[in-house]
Amino acid sequence: MTRNGRNELSLPTIVVVNDDPGLRHALRFALGVEGFAVRTFARGAELLDAPDLPDLACVVTEARLPDMAGLDLVARLRRRRARLPAILITSDPSLRLRREAEDAGVPLIEQPLRGDSVVNGVLALLTGRGGTDPRGRHAKA
């Protein structure tokens, strides 16, 4: 159970994959405040090998992980679940990376991150798919 009494397993789960522990913590906090369950991983292989992952609502990953490219991680996850939304975070992306992300249907958010750019990106992806705020069904009475 979460602090506010909601069952964490019923919330949409956002996965953050980034080797920077400070950024992982900040994104966990920001997304958690918005009502999402959040799992974090430092490496792509840790996520791929996790035996207990619930249905993922969205993946937020660094473009250059220590063990693989973020787009490769997204491709491998999409083999398991075809339409998995994802966001790529990077600083100073090349034109090639921009094209590859666009071709994969993965929005790119540039660092340094500003305000709620990642939270807003996640919400845009999830509401664009269903038309309603994924947190709405979990709002407090």
Chimera marker file (.cmm) of the C-alpha trace (Angstrom):
<marker_set name="trace">
<marker id="1" x="0.000" y="0.000" z="0.000" r="1" g="1" b="0" radius="0.5"/>
<marker id="2" x="1.137" y="3.542" z="-0.624" r="1" g="1" b="0" radius="0.5"/>
<marker id="3" x="1.149" y="6.276" z="2.016" r="1" g="1" b="0" radius="0.5"/>
<marker id="4" x="-2.258" y="7.528" z="0.914" r="1" g="1" b="0" radius="0.5"/>
<marker id="5" x="-3.799" y="4.052" z="1.226" r="1" g="1" b="0" radius="0.5"/>
<marker id="6" x="-3.985" y="3.211" z="-2.474" r="1" g="1" b="0" radius="0.5"/>
<marker id="7" x="-2.818" y="-0.147" z="-3.699" r="1" g="1" b="0" radius="0.5"/>
<marker id="8" x="0.358" y="0.488" z="-5.710" r="1" g="1" b="0" radius="0.5"/>
<marker id="9" x="-0.285" y="-2.497" z="-7.975" r="1" g="1" b="0" radius="0.5"/>
<marker id="10" x="-3.458" y="-0.870" z="-9.321" r="1" g="1" b="0" radius="0.5"/>
<marker id="11" x="-1.667" y="2.292" z="-10.460" r="1" g="1" b="0" radius="0.5"/>
<marker id="12" x="-0.152" y="2.700" z="-13.916" r="1" g="1" b="0" radius="0.5"/>
<marker id="13" x="3.515" y="1.712" z="-13.597" r="1" g="1" b="0" radius="0.5"/>
<marker id="14" x="6.169" y="3.934" z="-15.083" r="1" g="1" b="0" radius="0.5"/>
<marker id="15" x="9.676" y="2.531" z="-15.405" r="1" g="1" b="0" radius="0.5"/>
<marker id="16" x="12.673" y="4.856" z="-15.316" r="1" g="1" b="0" radius="0.5"/>
<marker id="17" x="15.990" y="3.507" z="-16.637" r="1" g="1" b="0" radius="0.5"/>
<marker id="18" x="18.942" y="5.810" z="-16.061" r="1" g="1" b="0" radius="0.5"/>
<marker id="19" x="22.431" y="5.315" z="-14.659" r="1" g="1" b="0" radius="0.5"/>
<marker id="20" x="22.350" y="8.628" z="-12.741" r="1" g="1" b="0" radius="0.5"/>
<marker id="21" x="21.033" y="7.841" z="-9.236" r="1" g="1" b="0" radius="0.5"/>
<marker id="22" x="20.088" y="11.471" z="-8.585" r="1" g="1" b="0" radius="0.5"/>
<marker id="23" x="17.991" y="11.674" z="-11.743" r="1" g="1" b="0" radius="0.5"/>
<marker id="24" x="16.366" y="8.292" z="-11.042" r="1" g="1" b="0" radius="0.5"/>
<marker id="25" x="15.381" y="9.516" z="-7.577" r="1" g="1" b="0" radius="0.5"/>
<marker id="26" x="14.075" y="12.866" z="-8.878" r="1" g="1" b="0" radius="0.5"/>
<marker id="27" x="11.969" y="11.194" z="-11.587" r="1" g="1" b="0" radius="0.5"/>
<marker id="28" x="10.638" y="8.597" z="-9.128" r="1" g="1" b="0" radius="0.5"/>
<marker id="29" x="9.563" y="11.425" z="-6.839" r="1" g="1" b="0" radius="0.5"/>
<marker id="30" x="8.032" y="13.613" z="-9.581" r="1" g="1" b="0" radius="0.5"/>
<marker id="31" x="6.075" y="10.759" z="-11.155" r="1" g="1" b="0" radius="0.5"/>
<marker id="32" x="5.076" y="9.347" z="-7.760" r="1" g="1" b="0" radius="0.5"/>
<marker id="33" x="3.629" y="12.695" z="-6.692" r="1" g="1" b="0" radius="0.5"/>
<marker id="34" x="1.457" y="12.547" z="-9.803" r="1" g="1" b="0" radius="0.5"/>
<marker id="35" x="0.000" y="9.236" z="-8.662" r="1" g="1" b="0" radius="0.5"/>
<marker id="36" x="2.044" y="6.743" z="-10.654" r="1" g="1" b="0" radius="0.5"/>
<marker id="37" x="3.739" y="3.645" z="-9.334" r="1" g="1" b="0" radius="0.5"/>
<marker id="38" x="7.410" y="3.976" z="-10.352" r="1" g="1" b="0" radius="0.5"/>
<marker id="39" x="10.147" y="1.365" z="-10.710" r="1" g="1" b="0" radius="0.5"/>
<marker id="40" x="13.725" y="2.438" z="-11.388" r="1" g="1" b="0" radius="0.5"/>
<marker id="41" x="16.693" y="0.647" z="-12.898" r="1" g="1" b="0" radius="0.5"/>
<marker id="42" x="20.293" y="1.727" z="-13.561" r="1" g="1" b="0" radius="0.5"/>
<marker id="43" x="20.769" y="-0.554" z="-16.579" r="1" g="1" b="0" radius="0.5"/>
<marker id="44" x="18.620" y="-1.936" z="-19.356" r="1" g="1" b="0" radius="0.5"/>
<marker id="45" x="19.534" y="-5.530" z="-18.545" r="1" g="1" b="0" radius="0.5"/>
<marker id="46" x="18.218" y="-5.074" z="-14.993" r="1" g="1" b="0" radius="0.5"/>
<marker id="47" x="14.814" y="-4.176" z="-16.399" r="1" g="1" b="0" radius="0.5"/>
<marker id="48" x="14.820" y="-6.935" z="-18.992" r="1" g="1" b="0" radius="0.5"/>
<marker id="49" x="15.752" y="-9.502" z="-16.329" r="1" g="1" b="0" radius="0.5"/>
<marker id="50" x="13.251" y="-8.302" z="-13.695" r="1" g="1" b="0" radius="0.5"/>
<marker id="51" x="10.906" y="-11.219" z="-12.940" r="1" g="1" b="0" radius="0.5"/>
<marker id="52" x="8.226" y="-9.224" z="-11.152" r="1" g="1" b="0" radius="0.5"/>
<marker id="53" x="7.317" y="-6.360" z="-13.459" r="1" g="1" b="0" radius="0.5"/>
<marker id="54" x="3.622" y="-5.553" z="-13.698" r="1" g="1" b="0" radius="0.5"/>
<marker id="55" x="2.081" y="-4.262" z="-16.908" r="1" g="1" b="0" radius="0.5"/>
<marker id="56" x="4.081" y="-1.197" z="-17.798" r="1" g="1" b="0" radius="0.5"/>
<marker id="57" x="2.288" y="2.002" z="-18.736" r="1" g="1" b="0" radius="0.5"/>
<marker id="58" x="5.409" y="3.754" z="-20.019" r="1" g="1" b="0" radius="0.5"/>
<marker id="59" x="9.210" y="3.538" z="-20.057" r="1" g="1" b="0" radius="0.5"/>
<marker id="60" x="11.402" y="6.606" z="-19.571" r="1" g="1" b="0" radius="0.5"/>
<marker id="61" x="14.976" y="5.769" z="-20.531" r="1" g="1" b="0" radius="0.5"/>
<marker id="62" x="18.286" y="7.474" z="-21.071" r="1" g="1" b="0" radius="0.5"/>
<marker id="63" x="19.461" y="7.344" z="-24.679" r="1" g="1" b="0" radius="0.5"/>
<marker id="64" x="22.892" y="6.005" z="-23.723" r="1" g="1" b="0" radius="0.5"/>
<marker id="65" x="22.767" y="3.436" z="-20.944" r="1" g="1" b="0" radius="0.5"/>
<marker id="66" x="25.957" y="1.744" z="-19.718" r="1" g="1" b="0" radius="0.5"/>
<marker id="67" x="24.934" y="-1.599" z="-21.222" r="1" g="1" b="0" radius="0.5"/>
<marker id="68" x="22.802" y="-0.716" z="-24.271" r="1" g="1" b="0" radius="0.5"/>
<marker id="69" x="21.212" y="2.095" z="-26.213" r="1" g="1" b="0" radius="0.5"/>
<marker id="70" x="17.866" y="3.315" z="-24.899" r="1" g="1" b="0" radius="0.5"/>
<marker id="71" x="16.192" y="2.724" z="-28.264" r="1" g="1" b="0" radius="0.5"/>
<marker id="72" x="17.484" y="-0.874" z="-28.256" r="1" g="1" b="0" radius="0.5"/>
<marker id="73" x="15.932" y="-1.341" z="-24.818" r="1" g="1" b="0" radius="0.5"/>
<marker id="74" x="12.612" y="0.028" z="-26.082" r="1" g="1" b="0" radius="0.5"/>
<marker id="75" x="12.731" y="-2.270" z="-29.121" r="1" g="1" b="0" radius="0.5"/>
<marker id="76" x="13.359" y="-5.310" z="-26.917" r="1" g="1" b="0" radius="0.5"/>
<marker id="77" x="10.526" y="-4.354" z="-24.570" r="1" g="1" b="0" radius="0.5"/>
<marker id="78" x="8.196" y="-3.785" z="-27.511" r="1" g="1" b="0" radius="0.5"/>
<marker id="79" x="8.822" y="-7.336" z="-28.681" r="1" g="1" b="0" radius="0.5"/>
<marker id="80" x="7.088" y="-8.325" z="-25.442" r="1" g="1" b="0" radius="0.5"/>
<marker id="81" x="4.372" y="-5.661" z="-25.627" r="1" g="1" b="0" radius="0.5"/>
<marker id="82" x="3.982" y="-4.106" z="-29.057" r="1" g="1" b="0" radius="0.5"/>
<marker id="83" x="2.601" y="-0.672" z="-28.251" r="1" g="1" b="0" radius="0.5"/>
<marker id="84" x="4.561" y="0.171" z="-25.130" r="1" g="1" b="0" radius="0.5"/>
<marker id="85" x="4.916" y="3.971" z="-24.893" r="1" g="1" b="0" radius="0.5"/>
<marker id="86" x="8.417" y="5.239" z="-24.237" r="1" g="1" b="0" radius="0.5"/>
<marker id="87" x="10.305" y="8.497" z="-23.776" r="1" g="1" b="0" radius="0.5"/>
<marker id="88" x="13.995" y="8.966" z="-24.485" r="1" g="1" b="0" radius="0.5"/>
<marker id="89" x="16.034" y="11.395" z="-22.373" r="1" g="1" b="0" radius="0.5"/>
<marker id="90" x="19.341" y="12.721" z="-23.666" r="1" g="1" b="0" radius="0.5"/>
<marker id="91" x="21.551" y="15.753" z="-23.885" r="1" g="1" b="0" radius="0.5"/>
<marker id="92" x="22.682" y="17.147" z="-27.215" r="1" g="1" b="0" radius="0.5"/>
<marker id="93" x="21.013" y="14.517" z="-29.451" r="1" g="1" b="0" radius="0.5"/>
<marker id="94" x="22.457" y="13.987" z="-32.911" r="1" g="1" b="0" radius="0.5"/>
<marker id="95" x="20.294" y="14.286" z="-36.009" r="1" g="1" b="0" radius="0.5"/>
<marker id="96" x="20.627" y="10.530" z="-36.412" r="1" g="1" b="0" radius="0.5"/>
<marker id="97" x="19.303" y="9.871" z="-32.898" r="1" g="1" b="0" radius="0.5"/>
<marker id="98" x="16.432" y="12.302" z="-33.488" r="1" g="1" b="0" radius="0.5"/>
<marker id="99" x="15.476" y="10.457" z="-36.688" r="1" g="1" b="0" radius="0.5"/>
<marker id="100" x="15.761" y="7.021" z="-35.079" r="1" g="1" b="0" radius="0.5"/>
<marker id="101" x="13.626" y="8.105" z="-32.122" r="1" g="1" b="0" radius="0.5"/>
<marker id="102" x="11.030" y="9.622" z="-34.443" r="1" g="1" b="0" radius="0.5"/>
<marker id="103" x="10.977" y="6.475" z="-36.600" r="1" g="1" b="0" radius="0.5"/>
<marker id="104" x="10.436" y="4.390" z="-33.453" r="1" g="1" b="0" radius="0.5"/>
<marker id="105" x="7.650" y="6.692" z="-32.261" r="1" g="1" b="0" radius="0.5"/>
<marker id="106" x="9.621" y="7.635" z="-29.159" r="1" g="1" b="0" radius="0.5"/>
<marker id="107" x="9.495" y="11.279" z="-28.049" r="1" g="1" b="0" radius="0.5"/>
<marker id="108" x="12.835" y="12.761" z="-27.099" r="1" g="1" b="0" radius="0.5"/>
<marker id="109" x="13.253" y="15.094" z="-24.120" r="1" g="1" b="0" radius="0.5"/>
<marker id="110" x="16.508" y="16.984" z="-23.921" r="1" g="1" b="0" radius="0.5"/>
<marker id="111" x="18.562" y="17.515" z="-20.798" r="1" g="1" b="0" radius="0.5"/>
<marker id="112" x="18.848" y="19.549" z="-18.772" r="1" g="1" b="0" radius="0.5"/>
<marker id="113" x="15.279" y="18.679" z="-17.883" r="1" g="1" b="0" radius="0.5"/>
<marker id="114" x="13.033" y="21.664" z="-17.330" r="1" g="1" b="0" radius="0.5"/>
<marker id="115" x="10.151" y="21.733" z="-14.864" r="1" g="1" b="0" radius="0.5"/>
<marker id="116" x="7.702" y="18.909" z="-15.381" r="1" g="1" b="0" radius="0.5"/>
<marker id="117" x="8.870" y="18.014" z="-18.899" r="1" g="1" b="0" radius="0.5"/>
<marker id="118" x="9.051" y="14.277" z="-18.195" r="1" g="1" b="0" radius="0.5"/>
<marker id="119" x="5.792" y="14.151" z="-16.216" r="1" g="1" b="0" radius="0.5"/>
<marker id="120" x="4.052" y="16.129" z="-18.956" r="1" g="1" b="0" radius="0.5"/>
<marker id="121" x="5.574" y="13.854" z="-21.606" r="1" g="1" b="0" radius="0.5"/>
<marker id="122" x="4.320" y="10.723" z="-19.814" r="1" g="1" b="0" radius="0.5"/>
<marker id="123" x="0.855" y="12.212" z="-19.400" r="1" g="1" b="0" radius="0.5"/>
<marker id="124" x="0.753" y="13.247" z="-23.065" r="1" g="1" b="0" radius="0.5"/>
<marker id="125" x="1.678" y="9.726" z="-24.170" r="1" g="1" b="0" radius="0.5"/>
<marker id="126" x="-0.829" y="8.033" z="-21.914" r="1" g="1" b="0" radius="0.5"/>
<marker id="127" x="-3.733" y="10.415" z="-22.442" r="1" g="1" b="0" radius="0.5"/>
<marker id="128" x="-3.128" y="10.433" z="-26.185" r="1" g="1" b="0" radius="0.5"/>
<marker id="129" x="-3.668" y="6.696" z="-26.255" r="1" g="1" b="0" radius="0.5"/>
<marker id="130" x="-6.885" y="6.568" z="-24.249" r="1" g="1" b="0" radius="0.5"/>
<marker id="131" x="-8.174" y="10.103" z="-24.193" r="1" g="1" b="0" radius="0.5"/>
<marker id="132" x="-8.478" y="10.198" z="-20.398" r="1" g="1" b="0" radius="0.5"/>
<marker id="133" x="-6.022" y="10.942" z="-17.643" r="1" g="1" b="0" radius="0.5"/>
<marker id="134" x="-4.692" y="7.563" z="-16.497" r="1" g="1" b="0" radius="0.5"/>
<marker id="135" x="-4.611" y="8.869" z="-12.929" r="1" g="1" b="0" radius="0.5"/>
<marker id="136" x="-8.296" y="9.857" z="-12.958" r="1" g="1" b="0" radius="0.5"/>
<marker id="137" x="-9.542" y="6.462" z="-11.895" r="1" g="1" b="0" radius="0.5"/>
<marker id="138" x="-7.228" y="6.676" z="-8.913" r="1" g="1" b="0" radius="0.5"/>
<marker id="139" x="-8.177" y="10.151" z="-7.733" r="1" g="1" b="0" radius="0.5"/>
<marker id="140" x="-8.952" y="10.657" z="-4.067" r="1" g="1" b="0" radius="0.5"/>
<marker id="141" x="-12.628" y="11.000" z="-3.160" r="1" g="1" b="0" radius="0.5"/>
<link id1="1" id2="2" r="1" g="1" b="0" radius="0.2"/>
<link id1="2" id2="3" r="1" g="1" b="0" radius="0.2"/>
<link id1="3" id2="4" r="1" g="1" b="0" radius="0.2"/>
<link id1="4" id2="5" r="1" g="1" b="0" radius="0.2"/>
<link id1="5" id2="6" r="1" g="1" b="0" radius="0.2"/>
<link id1="6" id2="7" r="1" g="1" b="0" radius="0.2"/>
<link id1="7" id2="8" r="1" g="1" b="0" radius="0.2"/>
<link id1="8" id2="9" r="1" g="1" b="0" radius="0.2"/>
<link id1="9" id2="10" r="1" g="1" b="0" radius="0.2"/>
<link id1="10" id2="11" r="1" g="1" b="0" radius="0.2"/>
<link id1="11" id2="12" r="1" g="1" b="0" radius="0.2"/>
<link id1="12" id2="13" r="1" g="1" b="0" radius="0.2"/>
<link id1="13" id2="14" r="1" g="1" b="0" radius="0.2"/>
<link id1="14" id2="15" r="1" g="1" b="0" radius="0.2"/>
<link id1="15" id2="16" r="1" g="1" b="0" radius="0.2"/>
<link id1="16" id2="17" r="1" g="1" b="0" radius="0.2"/>
<link id1="17" id2="18" r="1" g="1" b="0" radius="0.2"/>
<link id1="18" id2="19" r="1" g="1" b="0" radius="0.2"/>
<link id1="19" id2="20" r="1" g="1" b="0" radius="0.2"/>
<link id1="20" id2="21" r="1" g="1" b="0" radius="0.2"/>
<link id1="21" id2="22" r="1" g="1" b="0" radius="0.2"/>
<link id1="22" id2="23" r="1" g="1" b="0" radius="0.2"/>
<link id1="23" id2="24" r="1" g="1" b="0" radius="0.2"/>
<link id1="24" id2="25" r="1" g="1" b="0" radius="0.2"/>
<link id1="25" id2="26" r="1" g="1" b="0" radius="0.2"/>
<link id1="26" id2="27" r="1" g="1" b="0" radius="0.2"/>
<link id1="27" id2="28" r="1" g="1" b="0" radius="0.2"/>
<link id1="28" id2="29" r="1" g="1" b="0" radius="0.2"/>
<link id1="29" id2="30" r="1" g="1" b="0" radius="0.2"/>
<link id1="30" id2="31" r="1" g="1" b="0" radius="0.2"/>
<link id1="31" id2="32" r="1" g="1" b="0" radius="0.2"/>
<link id1="32" id2="33" r="1" g="1" b="0" radius="0.2"/>
<link id1="33" id2="34" r="1" g="1" b="0" radius="0.2"/>
<link id1="34" id2="35" r="1" g="1" b="0" radius="0.2"/>
<link id1="35" id2="36" r="1" g="1" b="0" radius="0.2"/>
<link id1="36" id2="37" r="1" g="1" b="0" radius="0.2"/>
<link id1="37" id2="38" r="1" g="1" b="0" radius="0.2"/>
<link id1="38" id2="39" r="1" g="1" b="0" radius="0.2"/>
<link id1="39" id2="40" r="1" g="1" b="0" radius="0.2"/>
<link id1="40" id2="41" r="1" g="1" b="0" radius="0.2"/>
<link id1="41" id2="42" r="1" g="1" b="0" radius="0.2"/>
<link id1="42" id2="43" r="1" g="1" b="0" radius="0.2"/>
<link id1="43" id2="44" r="1" g="1" b="0" radius="0.2"/>
<link id1="44" id2="45" r="1" g="1" b="0" radius="0.2"/>
<link id1="45" id2="46" r="1" g="1" b="0" radius="0.2"/>
<link id1="46" id2="47" r="1" g="1" b="0" radius="0.2"/>
<link id1="47" id2="48" r="1" g="1" b="0" radius="0.2"/>
<link id1="48" id2="49" r="1" g="1" b="0" radius="0.2"/>
<link id1="49" id2="50" r="1" g="1" b="0" radius="0.2"/>
<link id1="50" id2="51" r="1" g="1" b="0" radius="0.2"/>
<link id1="51" id2="52" r="1" g="1" b="0" radius="0.2"/>
<link id1="52" id2="53" r="1" g="1" b="0" radius="0.2"/>
<link id1="53" id2="54" r="1" g="1" b="0" radius="0.2"/>
<link id1="54" id2="55" r="1" g="1" b="0" radius="0.2"/>
<link id1="55" id2="56" r="1" g="1" b="0" radius="0.2"/>
<link id1="56" id2="57" r="1" g="1" b="0" radius="0.2"/>
<link id1="57" id2="58" r="1" g="1" b="0" radius="0.2"/>
<link id1="58" id2="59" r="1" g="1" b="0" radius="0.2"/>
<link id1="59" id2="60" r="1" g="1" b="0" radius="0.2"/>
<link id1="60" id2="61" r="1" g="1" b="0" radius="0.2"/>
<link id1="61" id2="62" r="1" g="1" b="0" radius="0.2"/>
<link id1="62" id2="63" r="1" g="1" b="0" radius="0.2"/>
<link id1="63" id2="64" r="1" g="1" b="0" radius="0.2"/>
<link id1="64" id2="65" r="1" g="1" b="0" radius="0.2"/>
<link id1="65" id2="66" r="1" g="1" b="0" radius="0.2"/>
<link id1="66" id2="67" r="1" g="1" b="0" radius="0.2"/>
<link id1="67" id2="68" r="1" g="1" b="0" radius="0.2"/>
<link id1="68" id2="69" r="1" g="1" b="0" radius="0.2"/>
<link id1="69" id2="70" r="1" g="1" b="0" radius="0.2"/>
<link id1="70" id2="71" r="1" g="1" b="0" radius="0.2"/>
<link id1="71" id2="72" r="1" g="1" b="0" radius="0.2"/>
<link id1="72" id2="73" r="1" g="1" b="0" radius="0.2"/>
<link id1="73" id2="74" r="1" g="1" b="0" radius="0.2"/>
<link id1="74" id2="75" r="1" g="1" b="0" radius="0.2"/>
<link id1="75" id2="76" r="1" g="1" b="0" radius="0.2"/>
<link id1="76" id2="77" r="1" g="1" b="0" radius="0.2"/>
<link id1="77" id2="78" r="1" g="1" b="0" radius="0.2"/>
<link id1="78" id2="79" r="1" g="1" b="0" radius="0.2"/>
<link id1="79" id2="80" r="1" g="1" b="0" radius="0.2"/>
<link id1="80" id2="81" r="1" g="1" b="0" radius="0.2"/>
<link id1="81" id2="82" r="1" g="1" b="0" radius="0.2"/>
<link id1="82" id2="83" r="1" g="1" b="0" radius="0.2"/>
<link id1="83" id2="84" r="1" g="1" b="0" radius="0.2"/>
<link id1="84" id2="85" r="1" g="1" b="0" radius="0.2"/>
<link id1="85" id2="86" r="1" g="1" b="0" radius="0.2"/>
<link id1="86" id2="87" r="1" g="1" b="0" radius="0.2"/>
<link id1="87" id2="88" r="1" g="1" b="0" radius="0.2"/>
<link id1="88" id2="89" r="1" g="1" b="0" radius="0.2"/>
<link id1="89" id2="90" r="1" g="1" b="0" radius="0.2"/>
<link id1="90" id2="91" r="1" g="1" b="0" radius="0.2"/>
<link id1="91" id2="92" r="1" g="1" b="0" radius="0.2"/>
<link id1="92" id2="93" r="1" g="1" b="0" radius="0.2"/>
<link id1="93" id2="94" r="1" g="1" b="0" radius="0.2"/>
<link id1="94" id2="95" r="1" g="1" b="0" radius="0.2"/>
<link id1="95" id2="96" r="1" g="1" b="0" radius="0.2"/>
<link id1="96" id2="97" r="1" g="1" b="0" radius="0.2"/>
<link id1="97" id2="98" r="1" g="1" b="0" radius="0.2"/>
<link id1="98" id2="99" r="1" g="1" b="0" radius="0.2"/>
<link id1="99" id2="100" r="1" g="1" b="0" radius="0.2"/>
<link id1="100" id2="101" r="1" g="1" b="0" radius="0.2"/>
<link id1="101" id2="102" r="1" g="1" b="0" radius="0.2"/>
<link id1="102" id2="103" r="1" g="1" b="0" radius="0.2"/>
<link id1="103" id2="104" r="1" g="1" b="0" radius="0.2"/>
<link id1="104" id2="105" r="1" g="1" b="0" radius="0.2"/>
<link id1="105" id2="106" r="1" g="1" b="0" radius="0.2"/>
<link id1="106" id2="107" r="1" g="1" b="0" radius="0.2"/>
<link id1="107" id2="108" r="1" g="1" b="0" radius="0.2"/>
<link id1="108" id2="109" r="1" g="1" b="0" radius="0.2"/>
<link id1="109" id2="110" r="1" g="1" b="0" radius="0.2"/>
<link id1="110" id2="111" r="1" g="1" b="0" radius="0.2"/>
<link id1="111" id2="112" r="1" g="1" b="0" radius="0.2"/>
<link id1="112" id2="113" r="1" g="1" b="0" radius="0.2"/>
<link id1="113" id2="114" r="1" g="1" b="0" radius="0.2"/>
<link id1="114" id2="115" r="1" g="1" b="0" radius="0.2"/>
<link id1="115" id2="116" r="1" g="1" b="0" radius="0.2"/>
<link id1="116" id2="117" r="1" g="1" b="0" radius="0.2"/>
<link id1="117" id2="118" r="1" g="1" b="0" radius="0.2"/>
<link id1="118" id2="119" r="1" g="1" b="0" radius="0.2"/>
<link id1="119" id2="120" r="1" g="1" b="0" radius="0.2"/>
<link id1="120" id2="121" r="1" g="1" b="0" radius="0.2"/>
<link id1="121" id2="122" r="1" g="1" b="0" radius="0.2"/>
<link id1="122" id2="123" r="1" g="1" b="0" radius="0.2"/>
<link id1="123" id2="124" r="1" g="1" b="0" radius="0.2"/>
<link id1="124" id2="125" r="1" g="1" b="0" radius="0.2"/>
<link id1="125" id2="126" r="1" g="1" b="0" radius="0.2"/>
<link id1="126" id2="127" r="1" g="1" b="0" radius="0.2"/>
<link id1="127" id2="128" r="1" g="1" b="0" radius="0.2"/>
<link id1="128" id2="129" r="1" g="1" b="0" radius="0.2"/>
<link id1="129" id2="130" r="1" g="1" b="0" radius="0.2"/>
<link id1="130" id2="131" r="1" g="1" b="0" radius="0.2"/>
<link id1="131" id2="132" r="1" g="1" b="0" radius="0.2"/>
<link id1="132" id2="133" r="1" g="1" b="0" radius="0.2"/>
<link id1="133" id2="134" r="1" g="1" b="0" radius="0.2"/>
<link id1="134" id2="135" r="1" g="1" b="0" radius="0.2"/>
<link id1="135" id2="136" r="1" g="1" b="0" radius="0.2"/>
<link id1="136" id2="137" r="1" g="1" b="0" radius="0.2"/>
<link id1="137" id2="138" r="1" g="1" b="0" radius="0.2"/>
<link id1="138" id2="139" r="1" g="1" b="0" radius="0.2"/>
<link id1="139" id2="140" r="1" g="1" b="0" radius="0.2"/>
<link id1="140" id2="141" r="1" g="1" b="0" radius="0.2"/>
</marker_set>
